[in-house]
Amino acid sequence: MYNLEGKVALVTGSSRGIGRAIAKRFAENGINLVVNYVRHKRDAEDTAKDIESTGVKCLVVKANVANDEDVLAMFERIKEEFGRIDILVSNAASGVLKPVMELNTRHWNWAMDINARALLTLAQQAVPLMQQGGRILAVSSLGSVRAVENYTAVGASKAALESLVRHLAVELGPRKITVNTISAGAVDTEALKKFPNRTQILETALERTPLGCLTTPEDVADLALFLCSDLAKMIHGQTLVVDGGYAIRA
């Protein structure tokens, strides 16, 4: 249905959570994978086993996407293994959860480097390998447009990420490369466990979601798959929200 068999995708931060779900969904549709991780090697290896069980190839690469040297080395390995890349998903994210008055320059730069600037470096390396066009996706959150408690640095970095996507879309469109953002609602992943008010966030989201259920990593993966298919060839430079309608409630 999606005509993606044999393509090659890099999904950053794909050892766990949303990244893992996207990587697995891609593999189920015949896409070869590059699984990227920084700290969770065993999780990355487990993800790779699941991917390879579908019959596609999987390369596991440790790289900090905020470190340019790591990114360059990762793409050298991709060139050696596959010689090209068709899909880039910038999913890896991090950041400090602190009130505004407790943030310092290191906290700010950390969030910006990993959540926003990394996409620039990744795209600069991926585009030369997208000779026949391609797809670039960035994973954001509703905190880019809403004020969320203790989310200042991360939210600002996600807003920057979405702006970068729009600018990339303008420049890369002529190369037949579409660039879009997926903005997810409250998804119960390992990342959310770092929030001290995690339970409250999930309960509120469930209560305020018109569809009456929480967004899952698999829901995000389904949208990513669609955006990488020919069915979405005219969706470009957009931020698409997957949240069961949560964001439309005032």
C-alpha positions, 0 to 999 in steps of 0.5 A: 500500500505504501510502496516503501520496500527497500528504502533506507531510514535513519530514526534518531533516538530509536532505542525506546519510546516513539523512536522505537515505534516508528522504526518498527513500523517502518520495518514492517513496511519493508524499510531498512533501518538505522537505529541510533542511540546514545545510552541505552545499548541493550534497548537498541539491540533489542529494537534491532532484533525486532526489526531484523525479524521482519526481514529488513536490514538494520544498522545500530549506531551510537551517536550523540546527535548534538555532537557534530563529530558523532553525526559525521561518523554516523553518516560515514557508516550509513554510506558504507552500509547502504550508500544512500538514505531515503528517510530521516526522522529527527526524534532524539530529544532531551532537556532540563525540566526547571522553572524559568528562574532556575534555568542557566545557559547550559540548560538552554544550550543543551535543549537547543542543541539536541532538540533543534540544532541537531536537525540542521546537522542531520539534514545537511548530511542526509540531503546529499544521500537523497539523490532521488528525493526523500522525506525528513520528519521532526518529532515535536510536542504541544509544548512548542505552542503551549506553556507547560510547567517547567517546560520552558527550555524544551518548549522553546527548542521545539518551537525552534525545531518547527521553525527550522522545518519550515525553512528546510521545506522551502530550500529542499522542496526543489530537490523533491524532499518533503519536510514536516513535523509531527507534534504528539500529544501526551504520550506515556513514554520513558521521557514522560517519567521524568516529569514530577507531575506525570500522573497529573499530565496523563489524567488531564490529557485523558479527561480532555481528549475528545476521543477518550484515549491517550496517544500511543507511540504507535499512533505517532508511528502510523502518522510517520509512515503515512508522511513517508508514503506517496499518499503524502507527497503534497504535504510539505512544511507542515506541523501535523498534530496527533493527539486525539483532539486534545489540543483543540480544547481551550 
